[in-house]
Amino acid sequence: MKKDNEALKEIGKGIIAFANLFTALSVINVYLKDEHLNYMAVGLSAYTFVVLYVVGYKIIKKGSL
């Protein structure tokens, strides 16, 4: 018997939304604070974005099993 867990799906969606918000704010902060592009800050925010997306999708997938 297959049962959907809506709570896990919503938590995963929330993590993905947080990843979008975090990335947008990080990029805006780097853009406004520095006159030159800081590759370390952009790379770290991109890495965090990918990790949060993967975690969010894994939780969503777990909720739909």
GULUMVEX-420094 format. One record per residue (C-alpha): x, y, z; residue number from 0. Coordinates in steps of 0.2 Angstrom, whole numbers, plus 5000, padded with zeros to 4 digits. Layout:
REM residues N
R, X, Y, Z, NUM
...
END
This chain:
REM residues 65
R, 5000, 5000, 5000, 0
R, 5007, 5017, 4995, 1
R, 5004, 5032, 5006, 2
R, 5008, 5050, 5002, 3
R, 5015, 5060, 5017, 4
R, 5010, 5078, 5013, 5
R, 5020, 5085, 5028, 6
R, 5037, 5079, 5021, 7
R, 5032, 5086, 5004, 8
R, 5029, 5103, 5011, 9
R, 5045, 5103, 5021, 10
R, 5054, 5099, 5005, 11
R, 5046, 5113, 4996, 12
R, 5050, 5125, 5011, 13
R, 5069, 5120, 5010, 14
R, 5069, 5123, 4991, 15
R, 5060, 5140, 4994, 16
R, 5073, 5144, 5007, 17
R, 5087, 5139, 4995, 18
R, 5080, 5151, 4982, 19
R, 5079, 5165, 4995, 20
R, 5096, 5162, 5002, 21
R, 5104, 5162, 4985, 22
R, 5096, 5178, 4979, 23
R, 5100, 5187, 4995, 24
R, 5118, 5181, 4994, 25
R, 5121, 5186, 4976, 26
R, 5113, 5203, 4980, 27
R, 5124, 5205, 4995, 28
R, 5140, 5201, 4985, 29
R, 5135, 5213, 4971, 30
R, 5131, 5228, 4983, 31
R, 5145, 5226, 4995, 32
R, 5160, 5223, 4983, 33
R, 5165, 5232, 4968, 34
R, 5174, 5217, 4961, 35
R, 5166, 5200, 4960, 36
R, 5171, 5188, 4974, 37
R, 5172, 5171, 4967, 38
R, 5173, 5163, 4984, 39
R, 5157, 5170, 4990, 40
R, 5148, 5166, 4974, 41
R, 5154, 5149, 4974, 42
R, 5150, 5145, 4992, 43
R, 5132, 5152, 4989, 44
R, 5130, 5141, 4973, 45
R, 5136, 5126, 4983, 46
R, 5124, 5129, 4997, 47
R, 5110, 5131, 4984, 48
R, 5114, 5115, 4976, 49
R, 5115, 5106, 4993, 50
R, 5098, 5113, 4999, 51
R, 5090, 5108, 4982, 52
R, 5096, 5090, 4984, 53
R, 5090, 5089, 5002, 54
R, 5073, 5097, 4997, 55
R, 5070, 5085, 4983, 56
R, 5076, 5070, 4993, 57
R, 5063, 5074, 5006, 58
R, 5050, 5077, 4993, 59
R, 5054, 5060, 4986, 60
R, 5053, 5052, 5003, 61
R, 5036, 5059, 5006, 62
R, 5029, 5052, 4990, 63
R, 5035, 5035, 4993, 64
END
